[in-house]
Amino acid sequence: MTNRCFGKLGLSLALLGMTTVGCGSDSGSTGGSGGQAPPAACDVAAPAALAACVDAVNQTRLACYLDTDVACPSAAFDAALTALKDGIEASCTDEAFNSLTVDALVARLQTSCTSETGSVEWRSFGGPQGAVWADAAAHQKACMRTAHETASAVVKFALTAVNECLAAGTCDQSALDADADAAAALAVRDIEAACEGTARLDFIIAVTPEIYVARALAQVDCIVATSHADTAPLALGCGPSNVDIDPPRGEYQQIIVDGDKWGTLCGDGTEYAFQIRLAPEGQPLDRIVIGLEGGGVCFREEDCAGVNPALLNAQDTEVSDTGVGIMSNDPDESPFANWTKVYLPYCNQDVFAGAGVVEDFGLPRYGGVNLRSSIRMLRDLLWKLMDEEAGDGFRPDEVVTLFGGFSAGGYGALYNYHWLLDDLLWPRTAAFPDAGGALDNDQALGVRIIGFEFIPKWGAQPNLPPYCFSGDCAVGPFLYNAISPRLKTVPEQQMLILSNQQDGTQQGDAFFLFEDADKMLSPEAVWMNTLRREYCDTKDLNGIHYYYATEFLAKEENRVGGGFHVISLRPEFYEREVAGIALRDWLEEAITDSDNVIDRAEEGTFVDDIPGTAPFPCEVAP
């Protein structure tokens, strides 16, 4: 049965003409043919105001690219945001919406309007910096324009449909889903028609039309959850109504993720699981440390056959083993002790990049799906809990997050950081990849070459930034150069790259296995010189910062190199000073004084201890 708020005619008009679809007398309108209509009730006015703002700002964002070739200044949205504010203040009173004050409700809806439309823009044009648009040919710009117009129309259509059926009390989830599917099919058709050859969408911004449209429709659920205090009987994939977990505060609990709902899976076929410790009572819930477990990586059947089975299962991970350093719960040890903590086990041997494919030899590569689903579960939980507390409720723009990983998890932090900023819409997030710098050895077997093969093989291309998704983007310094222009739109946005300079495990993981015969250098010296050169080449990039420890440890038998692997989970490194500051204090300053972070690296004794190691080619601490 077709919902009476929809129908094929209305669907075509909404997509092609961007007109509002009405529902006759059930549309929520209270005005007559004459005079001024009285203000609508808050539960009708709030979603209508947000939907109107989203539509207006989407159109403004596109117009800026068409008229000026760059993104809009924030002042361009003032009229739409003021109209939203006026609409809310005319219809809402304090505590009429989830116990929020009018000011808090206005701030929440304005944030949703600018951030959700920003996400559509950044996906379409290559990040907030518009990197793809800037270098695109005319026919590619035409494709991006059509994609953005179509995504905006799909969002407008879906929001109108949901808002009107909720106002009328006539929502039918199956009918909504059917019409959303029809809208998506029309949108995909239109984008495909405009995007052919070298203007194919996946060629210019990494995603196919199907994925592009699906991501726009997924945003609708978050917009609806933001603007409606009660979304029953809808089954949203975002927001408080999507929560089915209830962990305690102040202690870790394992969450086993429903794979049927979230699409998650581990390498051994078991359900994915992660650990969460909500901030203790009295502490803010929205201060968060997210840590990604390490555990190497395998690429081919013969390599993967030898992987420890424990690294293919997430349910056996004991977070107590990592409750030190940055993950410590002891305030005397860590300034982040009382923050909410999430520990994501590693179970697919894909550096948290796999997008839900199964290798031909049977290994599921779902690391990116597991990571993003877990963090979305966290978001919805915090949203529910904070809305239930007194105050301003959940505000994604106020969430402060340290998002990092250890070893293979460090690679995962590199490859997923942009998603927290651009899709999850947590702008105040800093990344801390630890011992996962993804350096390339410039050889036939290295991170770059592996990237060209396995980014497409694991379906990872659509999960990388729209401005950096080739095999080169698997290389840390290449990715730093690409993401740097996107960073520091708020102070906390930065990459905090951590490592001991001598790290035999990281050296081996990055395939620094060969001597430089011409220069008579050992593999370890090649690694050290590459690390030092890349540091100097990238340390002054916007939002890129380093903390490089200097501990020497002689190579043991059967090891690629000596040194120490991972420093933020080692108390002796976490508390020891490099260039005058301990890692724990440096990380705290990166959050509390984000605009004044100073890179920390020292020469150490490596030039003497590792023959062939050259001094840094730039100035560092003695």
Secondary structure, 3 states (H helix, E strand, C coil): CCCCCCCHHHHHHHHHCCCCCCCHHHCCCCCCCCCCCCCCCHHHHHHHHHHHHHHHHHHHHHHHHHHHCCCCCHHHHHHHHHHHHHHHHHHCCCCCECCECHHHHHHHHHHHHHHHHHHHHHHHHCCCCCHHHHHCCHHHHHHHHHHHHHHHHHHHHHHHHHHHHHHHCCCCHHHHHHHHHHHHHHHHHHHHHHCCHHHCHHHHHCCCHHHHHHHHHHHHHHHHHHHCCCCCCCCCCCCHHHCCCCCCECCCEEEECCHHHHCCCCCCCCCCEEEEEECCCCCCCCEEEEEECCCCCCCCHHHHCCCCHHHHCCCCCCHHHHCCHHHCCCCCCCCCCCCEEEEECCCCCCCCCCCCEECCCCCEECHHHHHHHHHHHHHHHHHHHHHHCCCCCCCHHHCEEEEEEECHHHHHHHHHHHHHHHCCCCCCEEEEEECCCCCCCCCCCCHHHHHHHHHHHCCCHHHCCCCCCCHHHHCHHHHHHHHHHHCCCCCCCCEEEEEECCEHHHHHHCCCCCCECCCCECHHHHHHHHHHHHHHHHCCCCCEEEEEECCCCCCCCCCCCCECCCCCCCHHHHCCEECCEEHHHHHHHHHHCHHHCCCEEECCCHHHHCCCCCCCCCCCEC
